[in-house]
């Protein structure tokens, strides 16, 4: 992808402190992935891959959907939702500028990208992120990883993460039908999902809907349980992919 992406120069690598090696070894990572199963397999696996690579947050996207409207390209993410929504326009404008040969040459090659300067980031998270592109069958994916400030990641561990992310994406297809059968959101839950997708807090949604903040939080908790997601951002991404909001 060519969205403010540039390979690090030798000078950059010399001045950037390298992230401490992750405690988890490659063998331990594979054992952890093998022990995980069920509808949350993809999310748990991506969290493990991010940790193994030394990243703080992961975002898995489908490249063939990037130029579609909305956030349908998001497969799974624990990035703050506002970051994902803003990054959508950056990805859309940049992905169409590069040719198919360049896209193929970028497979499993870690690239460094920069988020827009006006975005508010979680405390301690750097403005640059890593992008890894890989194929699952004919479908191309990108794994985008946020890191701590002034930290660079090992290219070898990033390539491992890309390879295993492809494995995860191929293995979780068998869960898609089950997930679609399992969630059944009420009208109120859908309303709450819509408003958190609009960036509203629980207090603001409570004022809009005329019910208590605790009730709103209960609805949101129920949404995350039914959609097998762990955070509001993941619930929103799931809802967008399934045309729920």
HUCOR-V466305 format. One record per residue. N is the residue number from 0. RES is the residue in three letters. OMEGA is omega in radians with two decimals (* if undefined). Layout:
n = {N;N}
res = {RES;RES}
omega = {OMEGA;OMEGA}
//
This chain:
n = {0;1;2;3;4;5;6;7;8;9;10;11;12;13;14;15;16;17;18;19;20;21;22;23;24;25;26;27;28;29;30;31;32;33;34;35;36;37;38;39;40;41;42;43;44;45;46;47;48;49;50;51;52;53;54;55;56;57;58;59;60;61;62;63;64;65;66;67;68;69;70;71;72;73;74;75;76;77;78;79;80;81;82;83;84;85;86;87;88;89;90;91;92;93;94;95;96;97;98;99;100;101;102;103;104;105;106;107;108;109;110;111;112;113;114;115;116;117;118;119;120;121;122;123;124;125;126;127;128;129;130;131;132;133;134;135;136;137;138;139;140;141;142;143;144;145;146;147;148;149;150;151;152;153;154;155;156;157;158;159;160;161;162;163;164;165;166;167;168;169;170;171;172;173;174;175;176;177;178;179;180;181;182;183;184;185;186;187;188;189;190;191;192;193;194;195;196;197;198;199;200;201;202;203;204;205;206;207;208;209;210;211;212;213;214;215;216;217;218;219;220;221;222;223;224;225;226;227;228;229;230;231;232;233;234;235;236;237;238;239;240;241;242;243;244}
res = {UNK;UNK;UNK;UNK;UNK;UNK;UNK;UNK;UNK;UNK;UNK;UNK;UNK;UNK;UNK;UNK;UNK;UNK;UNK;UNK;UNK;UNK;UNK;UNK;UNK;UNK;UNK;UNK;UNK;UNK;UNK;UNK;UNK;UNK;UNK;UNK;UNK;UNK;UNK;UNK;UNK;UNK;UNK;UNK;UNK;UNK;UNK;UNK;UNK;UNK;UNK;UNK;UNK;UNK;UNK;UNK;UNK;UNK;UNK;UNK;UNK;UNK;UNK;UNK;UNK;UNK;UNK;UNK;UNK;UNK;UNK;UNK;UNK;UNK;UNK;UNK;UNK;UNK;UNK;UNK;UNK;UNK;UNK;UNK;UNK;UNK;UNK;UNK;UNK;UNK;UNK;UNK;UNK;UNK;UNK;UNK;UNK;UNK;UNK;UNK;UNK;UNK;UNK;UNK;UNK;UNK;UNK;UNK;UNK;UNK;UNK;UNK;UNK;UNK;UNK;UNK;UNK;UNK;UNK;UNK;UNK;UNK;UNK;UNK;UNK;UNK;UNK;UNK;UNK;UNK;UNK;UNK;UNK;UNK;UNK;UNK;UNK;UNK;UNK;UNK;UNK;UNK;UNK;UNK;UNK;UNK;UNK;UNK;UNK;UNK;UNK;UNK;UNK;UNK;UNK;UNK;UNK;UNK;UNK;UNK;UNK;UNK;UNK;UNK;UNK;UNK;UNK;UNK;UNK;UNK;UNK;UNK;UNK;UNK;UNK;UNK;UNK;UNK;UNK;UNK;UNK;UNK;UNK;UNK;UNK;UNK;UNK;UNK;UNK;UNK;UNK;UNK;UNK;UNK;UNK;UNK;UNK;UNK;UNK;UNK;UNK;UNK;UNK;UNK;UNK;UNK;UNK;UNK;UNK;UNK;UNK;UNK;UNK;UNK;UNK;UNK;UNK;UNK;UNK;UNK;UNK;UNK;UNK;UNK;UNK;UNK;UNK;UNK;UNK;UNK;UNK;UNK;UNK;UNK;UNK;UNK;UNK;UNK;UNK;UNK;UNK;UNK;UNK;UNK;UNK}
omega = {-3.09;-3.12;-3.06;-3.10;3.05;3.04;3.11;3.05;3.10;3.12;3.11;-3.09;-3.11;-3.04;-3.12;3.04;-3.14;-3.14;3.08;3.14;3.14;-3.14;-3.07;3.06;3.11;3.14;3.11;3.11;-3.13;3.09;3.13;3.12;-3.13;-3.10;-3.10;3.12;3.08;-3.05;-3.11;-3.09;-3.09;-3.11;-3.14;3.13;3.13;3.07;3.12;3.13;3.11;3.13;3.13;-3.13;-3.09;-3.12;3.13;-3.09;3.10;3.03;3.12;-3.09;3.01;-3.04;-3.11;3.12;-3.00;-3.07;3.02;3.10;3.09;-3.09;-3.12;-3.11;-3.10;3.09;3.12;-3.06;2.89;2.98;2.97;-3.00;-3.14;3.10;-3.13;-3.10;3.14;-3.11;-3.11;-3.12;3.11;3.13;-3.10;-3.10;-3.08;-3.02;-3.12;-3.07;-3.09;-3.08;-3.10;3.13;3.11;3.11;3.13;-3.14;-3.10;-3.08;3.09;3.06;-3.12;3.08;-3.11;-3.12;3.14;3.03;3.10;-3.05;-3.06;3.13;3.07;-3.06;3.02;-3.09;3.09;-3.12;-3.13;-3.10;3.13;3.09;3.14;3.11;3.09;-3.12;3.14;3.14;2.91;-2.98;3.12;-3.09;3.13;3.12;2.96;3.05;-3.11;-3.03;2.99;3.13;3.01;-3.13;3.04;3.13;3.02;-3.05;3.13;3.11;3.14;3.13;3.08;3.11;3.04;-3.13;3.12;3.13;-3.11;3.04;3.06;3.09;3.13;-3.10;3.13;-3.10;-3.04;3.11;-3.12;-3.13;-3.00;-3.13;3.13;3.12;-3.12;3.13;-2.98;-3.07;3.11;-3.02;3.08;3.13;3.13;3.13;3.09;3.09;3.13;3.13;3.11;-3.05;3.08;3.04;3.08;3.07;-3.12;3.06;3.11;3.12;-3.13;3.11;3.12;3.11;-3.12;-3.06;3.11;3.08;-3.00;3.11;3.14;3.12;3.09;-3.14;3.09;3.09;-3.10;3.07;3.11;3.11;-3.11;3.10;-3.09;-3.11;3.11;3.10;-3.05;-3.09;3.08;-3.14;3.12;3.13;3.14;3.12;3.09;-3.11;3.14;-3.12;-3.09;3.09;3.13;3.11;*}
//
